[in-house]
Amino acid sequence: MKLRRGEEEGKIAFAVRVVNTHGDFITPAEAVGLVDRRSYKDLTKEKLAAQLSIAWRQNKLAKEKLTKQPVRFGPVNRQEVVSETVEKIKRMNKRVTVNDVPYGELLAFAGKSRDDIVSVIEDLLYDTPLAELKEKHGGLYEAISKLV
């Protein structure tokens, strides 16, 4: 039974329906043989291959390329598409807070340059007595002690 393209059916949707109706992987040349030429007059293997390729990029079909054989398109495994979509949604729904941004970027956003920050840290390290550095800037002292 040859398939007819509906009046309101788009070309890509029709190409997907041809492959899904066949139920297995099929080459564009084989797919052209399943189409009723009266409903889709100037259909060629190349045009159908382009439409199937677009459908594959839109995740409506699966693609299979074996060595020294033409590309074959088949029905997509819906479970894979659903799991990929769920993963994308999970990543998009993560709320970003100020704590997720590096402190240097926040300072740069506030208009402080890296040179300004480094010069302040150098001044504190080289000009402040050790007892005062431990007392007033304990976090800086601990961080430097761990590095050295």
Buried (B, 14 or more C-beta within 10 A) or exposed (E): EEBBBEEEEEBBBBBBBBBEEBEEBBBBEBBBEBBEEEBBEEBEBEBBBBBBBBBBEEEBBBBEEEEEEEBBBBBBEEEEEEEEEEEEEEEEEEEEEEEEEEEEEEBEEEEEEEEEBEEEBEEBEEEBEEEEBBEEBEEBBEEBEEEE
